[in-house]
Amino acid sequence: MGGKPHIRKGYRGETDYFGVYLSDTGKAYLVPVEDVPACSLGRLRLQATKDNQQKGVRWAKDYEL
């Protein structure tokens, strides 16, 4: 062991957008880095939630190219 600890670094200041391509639908999306939580996982929703939750949902259609 004894190596350097892994420090998770976010993308803010390194890039402005994430480009995402979904081969299942053949669509591409451009997501601003600011729309993704810092040092976290970002997800785009393609279909409505079962409980119709809207708060905090990032709709893929809003980022579609």
N, C-alpha and C positions, 0 to 999 in steps of 0.2 A: 504494500500500500504506500503510504508516504508521498503520493503524488499531490499535485495541486487540486484543490476542490473545484468541481465543475460549477461555474457561475453562469446562470442562464441570462442571456442578454436579449432584450427585445429588439424589434426592428425599427422603432421610432428613431428618426434621425439618419437612418441608413437607407431607407427607400420610402417612396410615397404611396405605392399601390402594390397589392398582390394580384397577380393574374391567375385565374382559376379556369380550367377547362374540364367539363364533365362529358366524358365520351358517351355515356348512356343517353344523353339528350342532344349531344352535338352543339351545346351552347357554351359560350365563354362569358366570364364575369370579371369585372375590374373592381376590386374592393380597396378603398382607402385604408391605409394602416391605422388611421385614427379611429376607424369603425370597429377595430378588433381590440379586445381587452389586452392591456400590456402583459407580456410574458405569459400569454394564455393561448388557448385553442379557440379559433374562430370557426363558426359554422354558418352555412347559408341554408335556409329552409326552402324546400321546393313545394311542399304541400302543407295544408293547414294542420295544426295540432289536433289531437283527438278532443281536447277540452277547449278548443278555440282560443287558447292563450295568444295574446297579441304583444304584451309587454316584453321588451327585450329580444323580440324575434327579428332576425335579419333576413328579410325576404330576398331570395335569389333574384327575383324579377327586378328589384330595385337596383341591382348591379350589373344587369345583363348588357352585353355589348350589342 
